[in-house]
Amino acid sequence: MEIIEVLIGPGTSTSAMPETAPSRGSPIWTKWHEAFRVIAYPPYLKRTVRIALIFGSLLFAINHLDEVVLGHATAAVWIKGALTFLVPFCVSNLGVLVASRRRPEPARQEADAPR
C-alpha cells in the first residue's frame, strides 16, 4: 500500500493523482467567501481530517508524548496537543484551496482593437 493511498484514500496511487484534482462535480472558488464551500466539501473534508489525524498524531508523539507518558502533562500541554492537530489540518486545507482556485478570466479585448 502506498502512502498516497493511506493519506487520500484507497484506490489511489501516484499514477492516479490527476483524479484527486478538482473534477466537474467538485467545487471551485474565485473569491474568498466561496472558499468555505470548498473546504466543507465532504470528499475534501474527509481527506483533510485524515491527514490531520495521521500527521497530528505524529507531531503530538514527537512533541508531547514524553510528558504524557511520564504523567507531567498539564492543561497547557493538552491544549498545545490539541492545537498540534490544527497545523496539518490547515496546511492540507490550504493545499485543497490552491488546487481548486480558479482565477477570473481577464476581460477579452476586441479583435479590432489597435495594437
Secondary structure as GFF3:
##gff-version 3
##sequence-region A 1 115
A	DSSP	alpha_helix	3	8	.	.	.	ID=ss1
A	DSSP	three_ten_helix	14	20	.	.	.	ID=ss2
A	DSSP	three_ten_helix	32	34	.	.	.	ID=ss3
A	DSSP	alpha_helix	35	39	.	.	.	ID=ss4
A	DSSP	alpha_helix	42	69	.	.	.	ID=ss5
A	DSSP	alpha_helix	75	84	.	.	.	ID=ss6
A	DSSP	alpha_helix	86	100	.	.	.	ID=ss7
###
